[in-house]
Amino acid sequence: MKIALFDTKSYDKAHFDEANKEYGYEIVYYDPSLNRDTAILAKGADVVCPFVNCTVDKDVIDILKREGVRLIAMRSAGFNNVDYRYALSVGIPVVRVPAYSPHAVAEHSFAMLLALVRKLTHAYVRTREFNFSLSGLVGIDLYGKTMGIIGTGKIGRCAIDIAKGFGMRILAYDPYPSAIDGVEFTDLDTLLRQSDVVSLYCPLTSENRHLINAKTIDDMKDTAYLINTSRGALIDSEALLEALKERKLGGAALDVYEEEAGIFYTDQSDEGIADDTLARLISMPNVLITSHQGYLTREALSAISETTLSNVREFEEGKELTNQVK
C-alpha cells in the first residue's frame, strides 16, 4: 500500500514514521495541501491522507479516482472539507480519526480561557520588558461561574470534567443529550443567556454553520467569554468582531477560524495577512487566537498516526471500516 500524505509538517512525519514501523507502508510526504492543483501528486498512491485545511471536493475526488486512489484517510476527526457522499458514490470510502486525544483539545480550551480571563499574555509581554505594574490586569475567578458547554461528545465531556474541577456550574446543550452527573442540559437560548463562559465542542454541519451569530451573541451576557476549539465556521467572524467592538462580549479565545485555510499552519510574518477580519480580531486586547493547535500534543499525534494506519490496514484486508464516514 502506498500512501500520499498531504499538508505534511515535521511533527507529522516524525510520528507517522514511528507508527509505520509496525505496518511497513510506503508513505510519500507532500508539503502542499490537497486541492485541485496538487491532487495529481497522488498518482500511483492507493491512499491519500489529507488534513483539515485540504479541499477534497468533487473535482479533487475525480482526479484521485482517475489516478487510482482507493481510500481517503483523513487524519483528523473533522471531515467537513470532504465531499464524502460523492466519494462513496464513485467507490472511494472516507475514514477518519474520531478520537485521538479529547483531553488535548479540552485542556487547550481551558488554557486559552485562563490566559484570557487572567490576562496572562499581557502580563507576559510586560514582564519581558521589565514592567511589573499590575494596572489593567484585573481578572475574574472561574469558581462559581456558569460554564456553557455546546456539544457533549468526547471532547465536551472532558471539558465538563475540567470545569467541575474549577467549581463551575455547568449548563450543556446537545441535540442528542444524555444524562451526565453535575450537568444541567438546557436549550441553547437559556445556555447563552445564563453562561459566563460559552465553549464550543461540536462538529461543523450544514445545520449549525454560524451557530454563533449576531442574534445569538446578542443573547449572551455582555461580560461573557466565548471559546472555540472546534470548527471556525461555527462562529460568524464578522458578527463576533462587531460584538467585541461594541463591547457586547467580555472576550473571545479562538483556536479555529472560518477562513483559516491558507493562513493557519503557515508563517505569514513577512507578508502579513490579507484577511481584514482576522487581522482586526488579532489586534484586539480581549481576543486570544492560536493556530488550530488544540490537538497538538505528543499523545494526540501518536494516536492520530496509529489510528490512520490502522484504518488503512482494515481497508487493505477487506475488513469493515470501523471509522468510515457514512
C-alpha positions in Angstrom: 0.0 0.0 0.0 1.3 3.4 -1.0 0.0 6.5 1.0 0.3 10.1 -0.2 0.2 12.3 2.9 -0.6 15.9 2.2 0.0 19.1 4.2 2.9 17.5 6.0 4.7 19.2 8.9 7.8 17.9 10.6 5.8 16.6 13.5 3.5 14.6 11.2 6.4 12.9 9.5 8.1 12.0 12.8 5.0 10.4 14.3 3.9 8.6 11.1 7.4 7.2 10.6 7.4 5.9 14.1 3.9 4.3 13.8 4.7 2.9 10.4 7.4 0.7 11.8 4.6 -1.7 12.6 2.9 -1.5 9.2 5.7 -1.0 6.7 3.7 1.0 4.2 5.3 3.3 1.6 4.4 6.8 2.7 5.2 9.8 0.5 5.1 13.1 2.3 3.9 16.3 0.5 4.2 19.8 1.9 1.2 21.3 0.0 -2.4 20.8 0.9 -4.5 18.5 -1.2 -6.6 20.5 -3.7 -7.3 20.7 -7.4 -3.8 21.8 -8.2 -2.0 19.2 -6.2 -4.2 16.1 -6.5 -2.2 14.9 -9.4 0.7 14.2 -6.9 -1.3 11.3 -5.7 -0.8 9.4 -8.9 0.1 5.8 -8.1 -1.0 6.0 -4.5 -3.6 3.7 -3.1 -4.5 6.1 -0.2 -4.5 9.8 0.2 -4.2 11.3 3.7 -5.4 14.9 3.9 -5.7 17.2 6.9 -8.4 19.7 8.0 -7.5 22.5 5.6 -7.2 20.4 2.5 -10.0 20.7 -0.1 -11.4 17.3 -1.1 -14.4 18.3 -3.3 -15.9 16.7 -6.3 -13.2 17.9 -8.7 -10.4 16.6 -6.5 -12.1 13.3 -6.0 -12.5 12.8 -9.7 -8.7 13.4 -10.1 -8.0 11.0 -7.3 -10.3 8.3 -8.8 -8.6 8.7 -12.2 -5.2 8.4 -10.7 -6.0 5.1 -8.9 -6.7 6.3 -5.3 -8.9 3.9 -3.5 -9.2 5.3 0.0 -9.3 8.8 1.6 -7.9 8.6 5.1 -8.4 11.8 7.0 -6.0 12.2 9.9 -8.5 14.3 11.8 -11.8 14.0 13.5 -13.5 16.6 11.3 -14.5 15.9 7.7 -16.5 18.9 6.6 -13.9 19.7 4.0 -14.6 16.4 2.2 -17.5 15.6 -0.2 -17.7 12.2 1.4 -21.1 11.4 -0.2 -19.7 11.9 -3.7 -16.5 10.0 -2.8 -18.6 7.0 -1.7 -20.7 7.2 -4.9 -17.6 6.7 -7.0 -16.3 3.9 -4.8 -13.8 5.7 -2.6 -14.6 5.3 1.1 -13.6 8.0 3.6 -12.2 7.2 7.0 -11.2 9.5 9.8 -9.7 9.6 13.3 -12.8 10.2 15.5 -11.0 10.3 18.9 -7.2 10.9 19.1 -7.0 12.8 22.4 -10.1 14.6 23.6 -8.1 15.7 26.6 -5.7 17.6 24.4 -8.4 19.8 22.9 -10.4 20.3 26.1 -7.2 21.2 28.1 -6.2 23.7 25.4 -9.6 25.4 25.6 -9.1 25.9 29.3 -5.5 27.1 28.8 -6.9 29.7 26.5 -9.7 30.6 28.8 -7.3 31.1 31.8 -4.9 33.1 29.7 -7.8 35.3 28.6 -9.6 35.9 31.9 -6.3 36.4 33.8 -4.7 38.5 31.1 -1.6 36.3 31.1 -0.5 37.3 27.6 -0.4 41.0 28.6 1.4 40.2 31.8 4.0 38.1 29.9 4.7 40.9 27.4 5.0 43.4 30.3 7.5 41.5 32.4 9.6 40.7 29.3 10.0 44.5 29.2 10.6 44.7 32.9 7.3 46.3 33.5 5.9 44.8 36.7 2.9 47.1 37.1 -0.5 45.3 37.7 -2.6 48.1 36.4 -5.1 46.8 33.9 -4.5 43.1 34.7 -7.6 42.5 36.9 -9.1 39.2 36.1 -12.0 37.1 37.3 -12.5 33.8 39.3 -13.8 30.8 37.4 -15.0 29.3 40.6 -18.8 29.8 40.9 -19.2 31.0 37.3 -21.5 29.3 34.8 -19.9 27.3 32.0 -22.0 26.7 28.9 -20.8 23.6 27.0 -22.2 23.3 23.5 -21.6 19.7 22.3 -21.2 16.9 24.8 -19.2 14.3 22.8 -15.8 13.0 24.0 -14.1 16.4 24.0 -17.1 18.2 25.6 -17.2 15.6 28.4 -13.5 16.1 29.1 -14.2 19.8 29.3 -17.1 19.2 31.7 -14.7 17.3 34.0 -12.2 20.2 33.9 -15.0 22.7 34.6 -16.1 20.6 37.6 -12.6 20.9 39.0 -12.8 24.6 38.9 -16.1 24.5 40.8 -18.2 25.9 38.0 -21.9 25.5 37.4 -22.3 23.6 34.1 -25.0 24.1 31.5 -25.0 22.0 28.4 -26.7 21.9 25.0 -26.6 19.0 22.6 -29.2 17.9 20.0 -28.8 14.3 21.4 -28.4 14.8 25.2 -27.6 12.0 27.6 -27.5 12.4 31.4 -24.2 13.5 32.9 -23.8 13.9 36.6 -23.5 17.5 37.7 -24.6 18.8 34.3 -27.9 20.6 33.6 -29.0 20.1 30.0 -31.0 23.0 28.6 -31.9 24.8 25.3 -29.4 26.9 23.5 -31.2 30.2 24.3 -31.1 29.5 28.1 -27.5 28.4 27.9 -26.4 31.6 26.1 -28.3 33.9 28.5 -27.0 32.4 31.7 -23.4 31.4 30.9 -20.4 33.4 31.9 -18.3 31.3 29.5 -19.6 29.6 26.4 -17.3 27.0 24.8 -17.9 25.0 21.6 -17.2 21.3 21.3 -19.3 20.3 18.3 -18.6 19.2 14.7 -19.5 21.6 11.9 -22.6 20.6 9.9 -24.9 22.4 7.4 -27.4 22.9 10.3 -25.0 24.6 12.8 -22.9 26.8 10.5 -22.7 30.2 12.1 -24.4 28.9 15.2 -22.9 31.9 17.0 -24.1 34.9 15.0 -25.3 38.4 15.7 -28.6 37.2 17.2 -27.1 34.5 19.4 -24.3 36.8 20.6 -27.0 39.4 21.5 -28.5 36.8 23.8 -25.2 36.4 25.7 -24.1 38.4 28.7 -22.0 41.5 27.8 -19.3 40.1 30.1 -19.3 36.5 28.7 -16.3 34.9 27.2 -16.6 32.8 24.0 -14.2 29.9 23.4 -14.0 27.9 20.2 -11.6 24.9 19.7 -14.0 23.0 17.3 -14.5 24.5 13.8 -14.2 28.1 12.7 -17.4 28.3 10.8 -19.4 27.7 13.9 -18.9 31.4 14.5 -19.8 34.3 12.2 -16.5 36.1 12.5 -17.7 39.4 11.3 -20.6 39.3 13.9 -18.1 38.4 16.6 -15.8 41.3 15.6 -18.7 43.7 15.7 -19.8 42.5 19.1 -16.3 42.9 20.5 -16.0 46.4 19.1 -19.3 47.3 20.7 -18.3 45.6 24.0 -21.1 43.1 23.9 -18.7 40.4 25.0 -16.0 40.1 27.6 -13.6 38.5 25.2 -13.0 35.5 22.8 -10.4 32.8 22.6 -10.3 31.1 19.2 -8.2 28.1 18.1 -10.0 27.9 14.8 -11.2 30.5 12.2 -13.7 30.1 9.4 -11.3 31.3 6.7 -8.2 29.8 8.2 -7.2 27.7 5.1 -4.0 29.1 3.6 -3.3 31.1 6.8 -3.1 28.7 9.8 -0.2 26.3 9.8 1.9 28.7 7.8 4.4 31.5 8.5 2.8 34.8 7.4 5.2 37.0 9.4 6.9 38.6 6.4 3.9 39.4 4.2 1.2 39.8 6.8 -2.4 38.6 6.2 -5.0 39.9 3.7 -7.9 38.9 5.9 -9.0 42.1 7.5 -11.4 40.5 9.9 -8.8 38.1 11.3 -6.2 40.9 11.5 -8.6 43.1 13.5 -9.5 40.2 15.8 -5.9 39.5 16.5 -5.3 43.2 17.3 -8.0 43.3 20.0 -6.8 43.3 23.6 -9.5 40.9 24.7 -9.0 38.3 22.0 -6.6 35.3 22.0 -6.0 33.4 18.8 -4.0 30.2 18.4 -3.3 28.5 15.1 -5.5 25.4 15.4 -3.1 23.8 17.8 -5.6 22.3 20.3 -4.8 18.8 19.1 -1.0 19.3 19.1 0.3 17.1 21.8 2.7 14.1 21.6 -0.1 11.8 22.8 -2.6 13.1 20.2 -0.1 12.9 17.3 0.8 9.4 18.1 -2.8 8.4 18.3 -3.6 10.1 15.0 -0.8 8.3 13.1 -1.6 4.9 14.7 -5.4 5.2 14.0 -4.8 6.4 10.5 -2.6 3.5 9.6 -4.9 1.1 11.4 -7.7 2.4 9.2 -5.6 1.7 6.1 -4.9 -1.8 7.3 -8.6 -2.5 7.7 -9.1 -1.4 4.1 -6.2 -3.4 2.8 -7.5 -6.5 4.5 -11.1 -6.0 3.3 -12.5 -5.7 6.8 -15.4 -3.5 7.9 -14.1 0.1 8.2 -14.5 1.0 11.9 -14.0 4.7 11.3 -15.7 5.2 8.0 -17.7 8.4 7.4 -21.2 7.2 6.3 
